[in-house]
Amino acid sequence: MTAASIQHRLHSEVELLSPAGDWDCLRAAVENGADAVYFGLDCGHNARARAKNFSVDDLKPNMEFVHLRGVRGYVTLNTLVFPSELSDVEGLLDKILAAHVDAVLVQDIGLAQLIRMHCPSLAIHASTQMTLTSAESLAVVGQLGIQRVVLPRELSIDEIAQIHEQASIELEAFVHGALCVAYSGQCLTSESLGNRSANRGQCAQACRLPYELICDGQDVPTGDVRYLLSPQDLAAYDHVPQLIAAGVRSFKIEGRLKAPEYVASITRRYRQVIDATLAGHPASISFGEKQEMELTFSRGFSPGWLEGCDHKRLVPGLSSAKRGIHIGHVHEVRDRSVTIDLQGPLSAGDGIVFAGDRAAGTEVGGRVFQLFQRRKPVRQEVSHGRVEVTLTTDTKQLRTLYPGQQVWKTDDPKLTRALRKTYSSPDPIRRVNVTLRIQARTGDPLVIEGFADNGGRCQFRSSEPLPLATKHAATADLFQTQLRRLGGTVYTLTHVDAEISGEPLVPLSVLGKARRSIVSQLNASAVDRSADRNTQTSTLADLQQSIRHRASGEIASTDGPVALRVTVRSLGQLRAALDHPLEGIYVDFQDIRQYREAVATAHDRGQSIFLASPRIQKPGEMGIFRAMSRHHADGFLVRNLSGLQFCREHDIPFVADYSLNVANELTADFIMSHQAQRVTASYDLNRDQLLELVTAVPPHWLEMVIHQHMPMFHMEHCVFCALLSPGTNKHNCGRPCDVHQVELRDRIGMEHPLVADIGCRNTLFNATPQSAAEAVPMLLDRGVRNYRIEFLNEDDQHVAQTIHLYRQLLNGEVTGRQVWNQLKASNRVGVTRGTLEERRNELAIL
């Protein structure tokens, strides 16, 4: 393949994907060069519930708008789906199919299974919420017919390249926008603190709040570094060439909650860089263009994880809010004005903010009312030197400012107006190229065939043959001049191939009619893609029936003995647990070398022991599973999709943990089909939803966690390295996690334990354990026989007491409320009923 042919293929394959939170954002994305847009619907099931979103009635006009312009449209269905919602989603899929949506983004494995069976022609893209971090995990979802995977943001370019080499599924990567500190799909913080599930589109952004660091029981001064879990924004414009080389085919911009000016600016700059790269030219963003991007929204730009882990660079911790561009510092404060030493552009009307603590309400900002230089009013933009400004701000607030304070420009009305012009014109700005082939022969009808870059096709044939011209015979210039009058449409005529025989006369009225017919046919064929759509082949009812049929062939009892298992996180907890009658123990240790002793200790006591896998498996990390298998435990507690395949291939018994997000019967069925012994219900289910799952799923498939510290943030970011080490990553940090106990104190004084795992990833656990004791009787009545307690840092006495109480509960010797009361009395931080409480606490954490 020649270099030219490679470039041509890449031009057709590489996609720029932009967010469309509302109609203005949709236009901004399309008019500024997006190849595709993604948007959510207001009926739910998308991961941006706080965005405006579109109605189902908007589906058809949205898709017509983008298809006319040669742009693809994707609908986000990227949340977990509960059993009672599956029927509604099935109906929604029919509407999505009828609107000719190009693909849907999906988090829920069960929903992906429903889509593939119900409407097999609809393309499925696995959302980043599915947490697919390796080629091994991609192979598992490939069984669902998924065509594209949106990779987690935590992957480096080298890791993406490794996945591309080993996997055949198309890869999509985020290149710009907000970074979550936790792995998408694995963050339970909003659910744990405020009953607002991120897996249901209700993230409350607890990562953007200030935290205090506690190490070995002592407060650690961090100075101005207070936002310990708030990453800077991703900006990968410098990495586009490497990402293309690594196999990324869709470049995704985050921002369905952002303004259309942001969408316009970021889209056009990445269009610029991608086009330059594909043309073989240097791809770069100028300083001024970078400032434009920062002004539309920025918490500070970084490459994220694309260059590998640099925990200090990723989270500077100085702020968590948009600040725009740095323009200087305060020189002097007067009664009604502020003198600034400028290092960046400033004009009257611009918005500015002075560095301060926004969370504490001490940040001062406003809009520049007047600008003076050498005591004279300045009407033009000033970019350097000393200037005096008056602000539309209370003068009392100005008195809190001080010399040396940093100044940021947050808004530029001139830029806003310029960006709005790119998408607010009544006439299309982005045009679609059209090629026409014309046959004009004396005595024959005029025949015109057309082809447009948006996929449109047309054919016009005049009703009468063309007469011989006595003068003004048809010419190629005539056709070019008359047929190019396509103003007001999305089309532009780029090429005319005219075959003229004899000297035919082509009346202008015929050409006018031809022009109207061409536009009408191109429009209709561009938006009508019904030929590409298959009818449904299976329904939800069929899938549910197959689950019942398969389960009926399994040996199970809903009135047999009740099994209680525990998860322990230290050898001390293991030994304490072994003193009590249990049906099994899971061990989850930070040091994999301790697994050998754990297995030997359990087997010496005649106890079954399963080893917990990491929640994340990246390229090159399958060795962890192989190392675990050498310890000859009785099985694995599997926490990622790679583990499903490994256990199946190596005939290792396993239980699927909560991190696989089993929220409905279809997901449970998919995982059980991989020979799981049981599946753990997702922590996103409240009491009612959990009972729905128990009704929909054979109860012997389920294992219920009835006591645990909720794992809130699960992060590639390492707080130990960022704040307790001079290093930048796991290779040079010195492993402070091995010797220090760390908690993060939130703004209400709760001290949440921070733990590192085998792969050096951090989990912040809720300080307060959650109990589902009061839900246990209902679960028992519905046939659930497998239960689990998860310990974190409890001492031997607490381990013993907790096991004893829950065993009594399962035996019917005490009530759930008695368990609740006793645990509350014995635990210094108390216990909450958590996500399984009967009446949901509507506390919002922001």
N, C-alpha and C positions, 0 to 999 in steps of 0.2 A: 504494500500500500504506500503510495507516495505521500510526501509531506502535505501536499495540497489536498489530497483526498482525506487525509486524517483531519486536517483543519475543517473541511466541509462537514465531515461526520460529527465532529465535536460541536460545531455551530448548531446542528440540528438536535443534538442530544443534551447539551448543557442548558439548564433552565434557571432563570431567576424568579424566585417565588416570593411574593409580597403579601403582607397582611391586609385584610379589608374588614375593618370593624364596622364601617357604615358606608353609605353610598359615596360620600366625598372621598373616603379612603380608597374605595374601589376605583373610582375615576383617577385618583392620584396615582395609584399603582399602575394602571393600564397606560395612562398617558405619558408616564415617565419611563416606560420600557420593560415592565414585568412580562415575563413569558407565561406566568400563571399567578393566580391569587387564591388565597384560602380564607374562608369565612365561616362563622357559626350561625346557628339558628336560635331564635328566642324560645323555642320549645324545649330547650335544654340539651343535655348530652354533649356539651362542648366545654373545653377547659378554660374558657374565659366568660364565666357567667356574669361578670361585672361589665363586660363590653356591651355596646348597644345591640349588636347582632341583628340579623335579618329575620323577617317572618318567613314562614313556609310559602306564603304567597309571593314573596320576592324571588323565589328560586328561579322561576322561568324567566322573568325579565333580567335578572342578574346574568344567567347563563347566555341569554341572547346577546346581551351587551358585550360580554367578554368573547364569545365565539365569533361575533361579527368582526372583532378586531384581532382574531387569530390567537387569542389568549385562552388558556385552560382555567377551569374553575373547580376548586376542591372544597368539599364541605367537611367541617370538623365534627366528628362524633367521638371525640377522644376523652371520654370519661367511662368510669365503670357503670355497668347497667345492672339494675336489680331485677329479680325475677318478675315482679309485677309490671315492669316497664317494657319487657321484651315484646309484648304484643303491639304496644304503641310504636315501638321502634320499627317493627316489621312494616307497619303501615306507612311510616315515614320513609322507609327505603323505597317503597313504590313511588312516592312523590319525587324523591331524589332521582330515581331512574327515569321517570317521565320528563323531568326537566333537563335531561342530558348532562347531568353533572359528570365531570371527567373522572373523579375519584373521591373516595371518602377517607379521612384520617381516623384511625381507630386505635383505642387503647385496649379495650376489653377483648380478650381472646375469644370468649363466647360470642360476642357480637361479630367478630371477624368470621367465625364459623357460620353464623346465621346468614351473613351477607353472601358468602361464597356459595351456600346451598340455595338461598332464596333468589338471588340475582347474580348469577355467575359472570355476567359480562361487566359488572361494575368493578372498577379497579379499586383495590384496597391498599392504602399506605399505612404502615404500622407507625403510630405516633411515637414520639420520643418518650411518652408516658409508658410505653411498653418495656422500657429499660433493656434494649437489645444492645449489648456492649461487645459482642464477639461474633465471629463467623459461626461458632457452635450454636449460639442462641438464634442466629438468623436461620440456620438450617431447620430448627424446630418450627418457627412460624412459617417457613417456606411450605410446610405441609398444608397450610391453610390457603395457599394460593396467593399469598401477599406479594405484590409486585415491587414495592418500594419500602425501605425502612428509613425513618427519620432517626438518625443516630443521636445518642446522648451527647450533650455538650462537653462532657468530661473526657472525651477521647482526643488524643493528640493526632497530628497529621500522620505520623508514622504508624500509629495504631489503626487509623482509618485505612491506610494503604495495605496493611496486613489483612484487614477484613475484606477489602476489595479483591485481594489476590485469592482468597479462599472461598468467597461467596459469590453467587451468581445474581443475587437480588440487587436491584438498583439502589444506590445510596443517596440520601439527602442529608445535608448538614446545615445547622444554623451558622450564619456568618456575621450576624449583627443583631444587637439588642440586649435586653436584660438577661442576666445569668441567674439562675436559681442556685443557691448554695447546695441544695440537696438534689440527689438524683430524681429526675422527674418520674413520677409513678411510685416513688419510695418515700415521699415526704408525708408524714402523718402529724405534723406540727399543728396545723390549723384545726384538724380533727381533735387532737388531744387537748388543746388549750381552749378551743372555742366552738367545737362541734360544727366546724366549717371545713368540709373535706376538700383538699386540693385535688383529689382524684374525682371530684364531682364539680370541678370548676369554681370552687369557692375559696381559693387561697387567700389568707388574710395577711400574707407577707410578714410573718414574724421574723424572718431573716433580716428585715430592714430595721429592726429595733435595736437599741443599745443593750449591751450585756457587760457584766463585770466578770473578771477572771479570778477564780479561786484555785490555788494549788496547794495540796496537802493541808487543807484547812485554813490557809492564810490568803488574805486578799493580795493580789498582785497588781501593783500600780501599772496602768497602761497609758497614762497621760491622755493625749487627745485621741488615742485609738480606742474608740468605744463601740463602734459598729463591727463587732468581731465576726459576724456571719454575713456581711453584705458585700458581695463581689462588685467590682467595677463592671461596666457593660462590655460586652463582646464587640470587637471591631476587627474584622478579618480581611479588610480590603488589601492589605499587603500580602496576604497568604493565598489569594485566589489562584495564582499559577500553580502553587504546590498542591492545593486542594484538587484542582482539575487533574493534575498528574497522579494524585493519590486515588482517583476514581470517583470523586464526588460528581454527581450529575445534576443535582438540584441544590441551589444556593438559597437558603431560607432566611428571610428577614423576620425577626420577632417584632410584634407590635400591634396586636388587635385592640389594645387599650390606648394606643397612641393617636395623636392628631394627624389629619391628612397632610399637613405640612411636613411632618416627620416622614410619612410614607413617601411623599414626593421626593424629598431630598435624598433619603437613603436609597431609594430605588434607582434614581438616576445616576447616583455615584457608583453603585455596584454594576449598573448597566455599562457605564463607562469603562470600568476596570475589566469586566468580563469580555467586552468586545475588543478591548486592546489586547488582552491576553490571547484570545482566539485568533486575532489577526497577526500575532507574532510580534506585537509592539510592546515596549515597556509599559507595565501597568502600575500607575501610581495615582495618588490623590495629593493635590497641592495643599499647602498649609491653609490657604483661604477656604478651600473646599472642605477640609477637615473641620475647620471652625464652623462652617455652615452646618455640617452634620451634628456637631456638638450642641449647637444652639437649638436644634429642633428637639433633642433630648439626649442627655448624657449624664451618667454618674462618674464619668471618667472612662476613657477607652483602654482596653487591654486585649491581648490575644486570647484571653481565657485559658483553656487547657491545650490549645492547638500546638504550642511549642513544648508541651509537657508541663509538669507541675512546678510552679513557683508560687508557693503559698503566700509569701509576703507581697508579691506583686498583685496577685489576684484580689486580695482583700486588704487594702491599706487601712481600712477601718476608721477613716477620718470623717466620713459622711455617708449617708445612704440615700440622699435625695438628688434630684436634678439640680445642677448648678450652671450649666452652660460652659462658658469659656473664661479662663482667668485673665483679667485685664489690668491688674496692678494692685497697689496697696494704699491704705490711707496715709496721707502725709500730715493733715491737720484737720481738726474738727472745730467748726465755729457754731454760733447760735443757730443759724439757718442754712448752713451750707457745709459741704465736705470737700476738702482738697485732696485730690488723688494723683499719685504718680502713675501715669498710664504706661502700660506695656501691651495694650491691645486696643482695637477700634471701639469708639464710643461716640454716640450722637444723642441729641435731645430726642426724647421719646423712648429710648432704650430702657429695658428693665435691668436693674442690678440688685445684687444681694451682697451683704458683708458677711464674712465667715463668722459663724456662730453655731450654737446648739439648737437646731430646729426642734428636736424632741423636747427640750426644756423650755421652748418658747422664747429664746433669747436672740434668735436670728433676726436681723433688721434688713429690710429691702424696700424697694420702691421703684418708681419710674422717674427717669431724669427729666426734670421740667425745663431747666436752663443749664447751659454749659458755657463757662467763661475760661478764657486763656489770656493771661496778662491783664486781667480785670475787664476784658472786652468780650461781649457776647460772641459766641461762635455758632454758626448755623450749619457748617459742614461737619463731616466726621473727622474726629481727631484720633490718632492711633498711638501717639507717644508724647511724652512731656508731662508737665504738671498742669492740671486743669481743676477748676472749681465747679462744683455742681450743686444745684438745688434740686430737691426731690419732692415728689408727691407723697411725703411721709411725715408723720407727726414729729415736730421738732424735739419732743421729749425723747423719742426713740433715738434721734441723732446724737443726743448727749451720752448715750451708752457706747458709742463708737470710740475707737482709740487709734493713735498712730501705729502704723505697722500692720494693721488689720487687713487681711486679704480681701480683694474685691472681685466679684464674678459678674459677668454679663449673662443674664438669663433669657433675654428676649430682644429681638431686633425687628421692629415693625416693617422696615423696608424689606428684609428678607422674607417675612411672612407674606407680604403682598406679592413679591416676585414668585414665591412658591405657589401661591393660590392661582396665579395666572396660568400655571402649567396644567391645571385640571378643571378650571371653572369656565372656560370658553364654551359657548353654546355649540360651536362647530368642533368636530373631532380634530385633535392635534396629531395623534398617532394615526397613520394611514396604512392601508393594506395594499400591497402591490398587485396590479392586475395585468395579465398578458392576454392579448386578443389575436386570434387567427381569423383572417377575413378572406373569403372567396367572393370576388365580384366579377361575374362573367356576363357579357351582353347576352340577353335572352334567357338567363337563369335567375332564380331568386338570389337575393343577397344572403349569404350565410356567414354568421359570426359565431365563433366558439371562444369562450373565455375561461380563464383559470386564475384564481386568486390565492394569495398566500394563506388566507384563513380557511382554505379547503373548499371555498365556494366554486361552483361550476355553473356555466350558462351556455345556452345555444339559442341563437335567434335566426329565424328564416323569414324573409319578407314574404308578404302575401302575393305579391306580383313580381313577375320577372323584370329584370333591369333592362330598360330600353337603350338603344344606341344614342349616344349623346351627339347633338349637333354642335354643341360647344360646352365647355366646362366639364369635360369627362372626369370621372373619379380618379383621384390620385392617392398615394399613401399619405401625403400631407393632409388631404381632406379628411381622411378617416382619423388621423392623429389629432387634428384640430377639433373636430366635432365630437369625437367620442371621449376626449379627455375632460370634458366639462362635467366633472363629477363632484363639484363643490357641494358641501352640505352632507355628503356621504362619507363613509370611512375609506373610500377607495381612491387610489391614484393610478392612472394608466402609465405603466413603465415601458411597455413594449408593444408594438403593433407589427404583425407579420401579415402583410397584405399581398394576396395573389390576384392580380387584375388581368383579365383577358378581354381583348377587344377594347372598345371605348365606351364603357357603360356609363349611364347617367344614374346617379344615386341621389334622389331628392333629399333635401334637408329634413323634410317631414319624416321620411323613412329612418334617417339617422337618429332623429329625436326619439322616435318610437323604439328604435333599437337600444338607445342609451337607457331608457326607462326600463325596458325589459331585462337588460343586462344587470342593472342594479337590483331589480326585484328578484331575479333568479339567484344571483350571487348571495343575497341576504338569506333567502329561503334555504338554500343548500348548505350554507355555512352553519346555520343554527339547527337544522333538522338532521339529527344523527341517529334517528330511530333504527336505521339498518344495522347499527352497531350493537343494538340492545337485544338480549335474549329474554324470553319470558321466564317466569319463575319456574324452578324445577322442584323445589321442596319448600315446605312451610315450617313455621315454628312448631306447629302441632306434630308434624312428622318427626322432627328432631326430638321433641319431648317424648314421643312414643318410643323412639329407638332407645332412649335412655332407660325408660321403664322396662323395656324388653331385655336390655343387656343386664340391668340390675337384677331382674327376676331370676337369672341363671346363676347368681352369686349366692353363696351360703352366708346368711346374715341373720341376726336375731335382734329384735328391738326390745326384748325383755330379758336379755342375758346379763351377765355380770358387767359392772361398770368399771372401766379402766381409768386410772389416774396416773399421769406421767408428769415429770418435771423437767425443766431446762435449768441447768446450773452453769455458772460461769467461772468456777474456780475448783481446784481439787478439794479445798476445804468444804465447799458447799456439796460437792459430790459425796464425800465421806459422810456428811451429816444426813444427806438424803437417803443413803444406803441403809440407815438405821430404821427406815420406815418401809412398810409394805407398799410397793409401787409396781405398776405393770411395765414400766420402762423409764429410762433416763436419757435425756438429750444433753450433750455437753457442747458448749460454745465458748472456746478458749481463744484468747489473743495469741498465745504461743502454741503453734501447731505441734511442737515437740512434746507437749504435755499430753497429747492424745494417747500415746502409747501407755503411759502410766494410768490414765483414766480408764482405758479399756481393760487393762489387767486388773485394776482395783475392782471394777464392776463385775467382771467375770469371776473373780475370786469369791464374790458374794452371791454368785448365781443370778446376777441381774442383767437384763437386756440393756444395751447401750447403743445409741445412735449418735453419730458425729454431725454437728451442724456445719453446713457449707457456708462460705461467704455469700452475701447478698449480691455481689457483683463479681463477674468473671470477665476479665479483659483478655485481649490477645496475649498469648504466652503464659497464661495463668492456669491452664488445664492441669499443670503439674501439681497444683494444690489438691485436686481431686485424686490424682494418682497417689500422692503422698498419704492422703487420708485412707485410701483403700488398703494400704500396706499395714495398717494397724488392726485389721480384721475385726472391726466392730460389727455389730449385728445389722447395721444399716446406716443410712444418712437421713438427716433432716435437710431437705433440699430447698434452697432459697432463690434459685434462678433457673432459667430454662435450660441452660447448658447442663446443669446437674441432672435434669430429667433424662436427657439423651445419654449421658455418661452412665448413670445407674442402669438404664435399660440395656445398654450395650455390654455392661460388665456384670449383669445379673445381680445387682446390689439392691436389696429391699430399701424402700425409701418412703418417707412421708413428705408431702409438699407443704411448705410453710406459708404463713400469711402474706409474705412478700410477693407471691405469685398472683395475688389479688383475685382470689376466687370470690365472686360476688353473685354468680348466677349458676344455674344448672348446666348451661352449655360449656362454660369455662371448667367447671368441675368435671364434666364428662371428658373434655379434651385431655385434662391432666390424668384422670384415671385411666384413660386409654393408653397412656404411657407406662402403665403397670404400677402406678402409685398404690400404696396400701391405703392411704387416707389423704384427704386434703384439709388444710386448715382454712377456716373461714377468714375472709378479709377483715381487717380491723376497721374498715370503713362502714361496716354494717352496724346500725343501731339495733335495739331489741326487736322492733317490728320487722325490720328487714332481715335480721337473722332468722326469725321464725319463718319468714317467707322462704328463705333458702332451705331450711330444714324440711318444709313441706314439699319443695320442688325437687330435692335431691334425696336419694336413698340415705337414710340417717347413718347407716354404717360406713358411708364414705367420709363422714365428717369428723374432724377433731376440733374441739372448742377450747380456746385459751380463755380461762375464766379468772385469771389473776396475772397481772403483768405491769411493769413500767412501760408505758407506751414509747416505742422507739420513734422519736420525732424526726429530727434531721438525720438522714444517712448521706454522708458527704465524701466526695473525693478530696475536698479541702481538709487539711489537717491543722487544727487549731494548736495542737501541741507543737508542731513545727513552726507555725507562724509566730507564736508568742513565747515559746520556752526554749528556742534553739536558735543558734546563729545560722543554721542551714536554711535551705529553700525547699528541699524535698526529702523523700525517704532515703535517698542514697547518701545524704550528708547531714541529716538532722541529729544523729546521735541517739535516736529513739528515746526521747524523754517520756514517751507513753509507757515505757517499761518500768519506770521508777517513780512516777508521779501520779497521784490521784487528782483529777481536775473536775471542777464544776463550773458552770456558767450561771451567774445570778441574773435573773431577768428583772424588769422594772418594778415588779411587785414583790421582789425579795425571794422568789423561789430559786433554789439552787439545784440545777439540773445536772446530773452526772454525765460526763463525757468519756466515751470508751473508744479505743482503737481496736480494729479487728486484724485478722491475719494479713490482710492486704494493705494495712496501714490506713484504711478508711475509717473515718470517725462517725460515731453515732451519738447524738445527744438524746438522752432518755429523760422522760418526764420525771421530776423529783417525786411526784405523788403516784404510788401504784394504783391501778384501777382494778376493781372487783366486779365480777358479774355474778356474784353469789345469789342475788335475788332472781336471776334469770334461770338458774340451774333447774329448779323444779319443772318449769315449763319445757325445758330442753329434754329432761328425763321423760316427761310424759309423751313427748313426740318421738321417742326412740333413740335419742343420741346417747351413745354409751362410751365415748372417748373424750377425755378432758385433760387439760394441761395447765400447770402452774409455771410461770416464767419468773425465775429469780434474777436479780441483778447484782446487788452488793450487800445483801442481807447476811447477818451473822448466823452461826449454827443454831442458836436458840430460836431466832425468828424463822429459819427454814423449818425447824421441827414443828413449831407452833402452827405455821401456815399449812403444812402438809396435814397435820392432825385435824385441823378445823375443816379443811375441804373434804377430807375422807369422811368425817362425821356428816357433813352436808350431803355428800353423795349417798351415804347409807341411810339418810333420812333421820338422823339422830339430832340434828340441830336445824334451825331455819336459816334461810339466806340472811335475814336481818340480824340474827345472832352472830353469824360469821362476820357480817359487816361491822357490827358494834365492837366485837372483840378485836378485830384487826385495827380498827380505828383507835382503840384504846391503847394498843400495844405499839403502834407505829407513831413515831414522833411527828411525822409530816402528814399523817392522816391518809385516808383512802377515799377515792371517789368511785362512783359507779361507772364513770367514764362513758364510752359510746354505747353501752348497753343499758343505760338508765332508762326508766320507763317514761319519764317526762324530760325531754331534751332541754338542756340548759342552753339558752340562746345567747349566752355571753359572746360578745364580739371582742376580739383582742386588739382591734385597731379602732 
